[in-house]
Amino acid sequence: MANADRNIPMPLDQAAVRGRRIAGSVTKAGASGGRSDGQRAVRRRLSREDQRILDHLLEHPQDYIDSEEFYREGAEARIYEEAPDVAKPDTTWYHPVMDDLSGSRTTRTVKSAQQVILTGAEERVLFLQFNYARHVVSNIQKEVWASPTRQPTPEQAERILYWYRRADRIREQIAETNLALVLAMAKRTRMSEVDFDDLVSEGNMALLRAVDKFDAGRGFKFSTYACRAILKAFSRQGMKLSKYRQRFPTDFDPKLEKSNHLENKRADFEKDAADEVRRIVVENEADLTDVERTVIEHRFNLRDIDEPQASEKPMTLEQVGQIIGVTKERVRQIQNKAMEKIRVKLEASFLGTQTEEPEEAEAEPAS
């Protein structure tokens, strides 16, 4: 019985054991809670978009074109602060799908916009800055992945986002400077089976990939490398579309054709306007003189349809002049004066616009 009592723990001993267990669990929770608090602090300081970018950067290694300049002393100051400024392009002219690129409107807009053509030295400056920023992002990624938690501290998160956005701005500047190159290549590479806007879209994606892969240290111009990449993208798009049409052939469907509603509406309007002009001349609502009415009827064949000779072809100025006994220049003058009267009447009755020109014209001879 005594031995059994010795094996039973006393209440104070039980309380001490429970206390040690609770303390141990609190210590573990505190240690793990510190790490989660740090992660929550990073998330609280970032927006949703920043968090999305950060998650992407921590999942995919950042590639870049390496250079010896990155490892020299004072590389950051020499690459960014001591480098010459490069002019930024003006892309207000860029509307490849909405505007007709073959028209004079786009040509005038392109000429009026600021054209930036980079020299070889300027290209090396931009690509060195672009790849150095990606190099820093890669180094921060390695630091984060080498840590026990594999999660960035708030300072690391701010640094990696800063350098990522800096690289993205330079990438965008290089691509916008070479947008005209994509349009020029798309105009030259006309494919009957590929729409122009699809070509431009594929060319722009190829241009961005070329910016990521170009090594300016080899001494070549970026346009040489980009032209090759853009042409290969055009070729791939044509082959992909050709294979798609072979696999999924479609018959001609008029419903899928471009709508000609505006053309039909314009044609109907012109027909109604012509019928109204014929009515004005036949009923002489424009107060035409006999000579003016004769000239208009013979010149434009606007006589009444019920007349036996209404189907004859319109006469020339010389033929009308022989009928009324004047020269063809005089017939032209009479015609222009009569057409002005018809225009005023047409605007007032058919188009719904009233003008004061006829009253002023009639008031002048009276004075």
C-alpha positions as CSV (number, residue, x, y, z in Angstrom):
1,M,0.0,0.0,0.0
2,A,2.9,2.3,0.9
3,N,4.6,1.5,-2.4
4,A,1.4,2.2,-4.2
5,D,1.1,5.6,-2.5
6,R,4.6,6.5,-3.5
7,N,3.8,5.9,-7.2
8,I,0.8,8.2,-7.1
9,P,1.9,11.8,-7.9
10,M,1.0,14.5,-5.4
11,P,-1.3,17.4,-6.5
12,L,1.6,19.9,-6.3
13,D,3.7,17.7,-8.6
14,Q,0.8,17.3,-11.0
15,A,0.5,21.1,-11.1
16,A,4.2,21.5,-11.7
17,V,4.1,19.0,-14.7
18,R,1.1,20.8,-16.2
19,G,2.9,24.1,-15.8
20,R,6.0,22.9,-17.5
21,R,3.9,21.5,-20.4
22,I,2.0,24.7,-20.8
23,A,5.2,26.8,-20.7
24,G,6.8,24.5,-23.4
25,S,3.7,24.8,-25.6
26,V,3.7,28.6,-25.2
27,T,7.4,28.8,-26.1
28,K,6.9,26.7,-29.2
29,A,3.8,28.7,-30.2
30,G,5.7,31.9,-29.6
31,A,8.6,30.8,-31.8
32,S,6.3,29.7,-34.6
33,G,4.0,32.7,-34.0
34,G,7.0,35.0,-34.6
35,R,7.5,33.7,-38.0
36,S,3.8,33.9,-38.9
37,D,3.7,37.4,-37.5
38,G,6.5,38.4,-39.8
39,Q,4.7,36.9,-42.8
40,R,1.5,38.7,-41.8
41,A,3.4,41.9,-41.4
42,V,4.8,41.5,-45.0
43,R,1.3,40.9,-46.3
44,R,-0.2,43.8,-44.4
45,R,2.3,46.2,-46.0
46,L,1.6,45.0,-49.6
47,S,-1.3,45.6,-51.8
48,R,-3.1,42.7,-53.5
49,E,-1.2,43.3,-56.8
50,D,2.1,43.6,-55.0
51,Q,1.4,40.3,-53.2
52,R,0.6,38.6,-56.5
53,I,3.8,39.8,-58.0
54,L,5.8,38.7,-55.0
55,D,4.3,35.3,-55.0
56,H,5.2,34.9,-58.6
57,L,8.7,36.0,-58.1
58,L,9.2,33.6,-55.2
59,E,7.9,30.7,-57.3
60,H,9.9,31.3,-60.6
61,P,13.6,32.0,-60.7
62,Q,14.5,35.3,-62.4
63,D,16.7,34.8,-65.5
64,Y,19.0,37.6,-66.9
65,I,21.9,38.1,-69.2
66,D,25.0,38.1,-67.0
67,S,27.8,40.6,-67.4
68,E,31.2,41.3,-65.8
69,E,30.0,44.9,-65.1
70,F,27.7,43.6,-62.4
71,Y,30.5,42.3,-60.1
72,R,32.8,45.4,-60.2
73,E,33.0,47.9,-57.4
74,G,30.4,50.6,-57.6
75,A,28.5,48.8,-60.3
76,E,25.1,50.2,-59.4
77,A,26.2,53.9,-59.4
78,R,28.1,53.4,-62.6
79,I,25.3,51.7,-64.5
80,Y,22.5,54.0,-63.4
81,E,23.8,57.3,-62.1
82,E,26.8,57.8,-64.3
83,A,25.1,56.5,-67.5
84,P,23.9,59.0,-70.1
85,D,20.2,59.8,-70.3
86,V,18.3,58.0,-73.0
87,A,15.2,59.8,-74.6
88,K,11.9,58.1,-74.0
89,P,9.6,57.5,-77.0
90,D,6.3,59.0,-77.8
91,T,3.7,56.3,-78.4
92,T,0.6,58.5,-78.9
93,W,0.6,57.6,-82.6
94,Y,0.3,53.9,-81.9
95,H,-3.3,52.7,-82.9
96,P,-2.6,49.8,-85.3
97,V,-6.1,48.2,-85.1
98,M,-8.4,51.2,-84.9
99,D,-6.8,53.3,-87.7
100,D,-6.1,52.4,-91.3
101,L,-2.3,52.1,-91.4
102,S,-2.2,52.5,-95.2
103,G,-3.9,55.9,-95.0
104,S,-2.4,59.3,-94.9
105,R,-3.9,60.0,-91.5
106,T,-1.6,57.5,-89.7
107,T,1.4,58.7,-91.8
108,R,0.9,62.3,-90.7
109,T,0.5,61.2,-87.1
110,V,3.7,59.1,-87.1
111,K,5.6,62.0,-88.6
112,S,4.3,64.5,-86.1
113,A,5.2,62.2,-83.1
114,Q,8.6,62.1,-81.5
115,Q,10.7,59.5,-83.2
116,V,13.4,58.0,-81.0
117,I,16.0,55.9,-82.7
118,L,18.5,54.4,-80.3
119,T,22.2,54.2,-81.1
120,G,24.3,51.1,-80.3
121,A,25.7,52.8,-77.2
122,E,22.2,53.8,-75.9
123,E,21.0,50.3,-76.4
124,R,23.9,48.9,-74.4
125,V,23.1,51.4,-71.6
126,L,19.4,50.3,-71.4
127,F,20.1,46.6,-71.6
128,L,22.8,46.8,-69.0
129,Q,20.4,48.6,-66.6
130,F,17.6,46.1,-67.5
131,N,19.7,43.0,-66.8
132,Y,21.4,44.5,-63.7
133,A,17.9,45.0,-62.1
134,R,17.0,41.4,-63.0
135,H,20.4,40.3,-61.5
136,V,19.5,42.0,-58.2
137,V,16.1,40.3,-58.2
138,S,17.8,36.9,-58.7
139,N,20.2,37.5,-55.8
140,I,17.3,38.5,-53.5
141,Q,15.5,35.3,-54.5
142,K,18.5,33.2,-53.6
143,E,18.7,34.9,-50.2
144,V,15.0,34.2,-49.5
145,W,15.2,30.6,-50.6
146,A,18.3,30.1,-48.4
147,S,16.5,31.2,-45.3
148,P,14.9,28.5,-43.0
149,T,11.4,29.9,-43.6
150,R,11.8,30.5,-47.3
151,Q,9.8,33.7,-46.8
152,P,11.0,37.2,-47.4
153,T,11.3,39.8,-44.6
154,P,9.6,43.2,-45.2
155,E,12.8,44.7,-46.3
156,Q,13.5,41.9,-48.8
157,A,10.0,42.2,-50.1
158,E,10.3,45.9,-50.7
159,R,13.7,45.5,-52.4
160,I,12.6,42.7,-54.7
161,L,9.5,44.6,-55.8
162,Y,11.5,47.8,-56.3
163,W,14.1,46.1,-58.6
164,Y,11.4,44.2,-60.4
165,R,9.4,47.3,-61.3
166,R,12.6,49.1,-62.3
167,A,13.5,46.3,-64.7
168,D,9.9,46.3,-66.0
169,R,10.0,50.1,-66.8
170,I,13.2,49.7,-68.7
171,R,11.8,46.7,-70.6
172,E,8.7,48.7,-71.5
173,Q,10.9,51.6,-72.7
174,I,12.9,49.4,-75.0
175,A,9.8,47.7,-76.4
176,E,7.9,51.0,-77.0
177,T,11.0,52.4,-78.8
178,N,10.8,49.5,-81.3
179,L,7.0,49.4,-81.8
180,A,7.4,50.9,-85.3
181,L,9.6,47.9,-86.2
182,V,6.7,45.5,-85.6
183,L,4.3,47.5,-87.7
184,A,6.9,47.8,-90.6
185,M,7.5,44.0,-90.5
186,A,3.7,43.3,-90.4
187,K,3.1,45.5,-93.4
188,R,5.8,43.7,-95.4
189,T,4.6,40.2,-94.3
190,R,1.1,40.2,-95.6
191,M,-0.5,36.7,-95.1
192,S,-3.9,36.1,-96.7
193,E,-4.8,33.6,-93.9
194,V,-3.7,35.8,-91.0
195,D,-5.4,39.1,-90.0
196,F,-3.2,42.2,-89.7
197,D,-4.1,42.7,-86.0
198,D,-3.1,39.1,-85.2
199,L,0.3,39.7,-86.9
200,V,0.8,42.8,-84.8
201,S,-0.1,41.0,-81.6
202,E,2.3,38.2,-82.3
203,G,5.0,40.6,-83.3
204,N,4.6,42.5,-80.1
205,M,4.9,39.4,-78.0
206,A,8.0,38.3,-80.0
207,L,9.5,41.8,-79.4
208,L,9.1,41.4,-75.6
209,R,10.7,38.0,-75.7
210,A,13.5,39.4,-77.7
211,V,14.1,42.1,-75.1
212,D,14.4,39.4,-72.4
213,K,16.9,37.3,-74.4
214,F,19.1,39.9,-76.2
215,D,22.7,40.1,-75.2
216,A,24.0,43.6,-75.9
217,G,27.5,42.7,-75.0
218,R,28.0,40.9,-78.3
219,G,28.1,44.2,-80.1
220,F,25.0,43.7,-82.4
221,K,22.1,46.1,-82.8
222,F,18.8,45.0,-81.2
223,S,16.8,45.6,-84.4
224,T,18.8,42.9,-86.1
225,Y,17.9,40.3,-83.4
226,A,14.3,41.5,-83.1
227,C,13.6,41.3,-86.8
228,R,14.6,37.7,-86.8
229,A,12.4,36.9,-83.8
230,I,9.4,38.8,-85.2
231,L,9.6,37.0,-88.6
232,K,9.8,33.6,-86.9
233,A,6.7,34.6,-84.8
234,F,4.8,35.5,-88.0
235,S,5.8,32.2,-89.6
236,R,4.7,30.2,-86.5
237,Q,1.4,32.1,-86.4
238,G,0.7,31.3,-90.1
239,M,1.6,27.6,-89.7
240,K,-0.6,27.4,-86.5
241,L,-3.6,28.9,-88.2
242,S,-3.1,26.8,-91.3
243,K,-3.1,23.6,-89.2
244,Y,-6.1,24.8,-87.3
245,R,-8.1,25.4,-90.5
246,Q,-7.1,22.0,-91.9
247,R,-8.2,20.3,-88.7
248,F,-11.4,22.4,-88.3
249,P,-12.5,23.3,-91.9
250,T,-15.5,25.7,-92.1
251,D,-17.7,26.6,-95.0
252,F,-18.6,30.1,-96.1
253,D,-21.2,31.7,-93.9
254,P,-22.6,35.1,-95.0
255,K,-23.6,35.8,-91.4
256,L,-19.9,36.0,-90.4
257,E,-19.0,38.5,-93.0
258,K,-18.5,42.1,-92.3
259,S,-21.7,44.1,-92.0
260,N,-22.5,46.5,-94.9
261,H,-25.3,48.3,-93.0
262,L,-23.6,51.7,-93.3
263,E,-23.1,51.3,-97.0
264,N,-26.7,50.3,-97.6
265,K,-27.9,53.1,-95.5
266,R,-25.8,55.6,-97.4
267,A,-27.0,54.2,-100.7
268,D,-30.6,54.5,-99.7
269,F,-30.1,58.1,-98.5
270,E,-28.5,59.0,-101.9
271,K,-31.4,57.4,-103.8
272,D,-33.9,59.4,-101.7
273,A,-32.0,62.6,-102.2
274,A,-31.9,62.0,-106.0
275,D,-35.6,61.4,-106.1
276,E,-36.2,64.6,-104.1
277,V,-34.0,66.6,-106.6
278,R,-36.0,65.1,-109.5
279,R,-39.2,66.2,-107.9
280,I,-38.0,69.7,-107.2
281,V,-36.9,70.1,-110.8
282,V,-40.1,68.5,-112.3
283,E,-42.4,70.6,-110.1
284,N,-40.1,73.6,-110.3
285,E,-40.2,74.3,-106.6
286,A,-36.8,76.0,-106.8
287,D,-38.2,78.8,-109.1
288,L,-36.0,78.0,-112.0
289,T,-36.2,79.9,-115.2
290,D,-37.2,78.2,-118.4
291,V,-33.6,78.2,-119.6
292,E,-32.2,76.9,-116.3
293,R,-34.8,74.2,-116.2
294,T,-34.0,73.1,-119.8
295,V,-30.3,73.0,-119.0
296,I,-30.8,70.9,-115.8
297,E,-33.2,68.5,-117.4
298,H,-31.0,67.8,-120.4
299,R,-27.7,67.7,-118.5
300,F,-28.9,65.3,-115.8
301,N,-31.9,63.7,-117.5
302,L,-34.3,64.8,-114.8
303,R,-37.4,65.1,-116.9
304,D,-40.6,63.5,-115.9
305,I,-40.5,59.7,-116.2
306,D,-43.9,59.8,-118.1
307,E,-42.4,61.8,-121.0
308,P,-41.6,59.7,-124.0
309,Q,-37.9,60.8,-124.2
310,A,-37.2,60.5,-120.5
311,S,-34.9,57.5,-120.9
312,E,-32.3,59.2,-123.1
313,K,-28.7,59.7,-121.8
314,P,-27.6,63.0,-120.2
315,M,-26.3,65.5,-122.7
316,T,-22.9,67.2,-122.7
317,L,-22.5,71.0,-122.2
318,E,-21.8,71.4,-125.9
319,Q,-25.0,69.5,-126.9
320,V,-27.2,71.6,-124.5
321,G,-25.6,74.8,-125.9
322,Q,-26.6,73.8,-129.4
323,I,-30.2,73.4,-128.2
324,I,-30.5,76.8,-126.5
325,G,-28.0,78.6,-128.8
326,V,-25.2,79.5,-126.4
327,T,-21.6,78.4,-125.8
328,K,-20.8,75.5,-123.5
329,E,-19.2,77.9,-121.0
330,R,-22.4,79.8,-120.8
331,V,-24.3,76.5,-120.3
332,R,-21.9,75.8,-117.4
333,Q,-22.7,79.1,-115.7
334,I,-26.4,78.6,-116.1
335,Q,-26.1,75.1,-114.7
336,N,-24.1,76.2,-111.6
337,K,-26.7,78.9,-110.9
338,A,-29.6,76.5,-111.2
339,M,-27.9,73.9,-109.0
340,E,-27.4,76.5,-106.3
341,K,-31.1,77.1,-106.3
342,I,-31.8,73.4,-106.1
343,R,-29.3,72.9,-103.3
344,V,-31.0,75.6,-101.2
345,K,-34.4,74.1,-101.7
346,L,-33.1,70.6,-101.0
347,E,-31.6,71.7,-97.7
348,A,-34.8,73.4,-96.7
349,S,-37.2,70.7,-97.6
350,F,-35.3,67.4,-97.4
351,L,-32.3,67.8,-95.2
352,G,-34.1,70.0,-92.7
353,T,-31.6,72.9,-92.7
354,Q,-32.9,76.4,-93.4
355,T,-30.6,79.1,-94.9
356,E,-31.1,82.8,-95.5
357,E,-29.0,82.9,-98.7
358,P,-32.0,83.1,-101.2
359,E,-33.6,86.1,-99.4
360,E,-30.2,88.0,-99.5
361,A,-29.6,87.0,-103.1
362,E,-33.1,88.3,-104.1
363,A,-32.7,91.5,-102.0
364,E,-29.5,92.6,-103.7
365,P,-30.9,93.2,-107.2
366,A,-33.9,95.0,-105.8
367,S,-31.6,97.6,-104.2
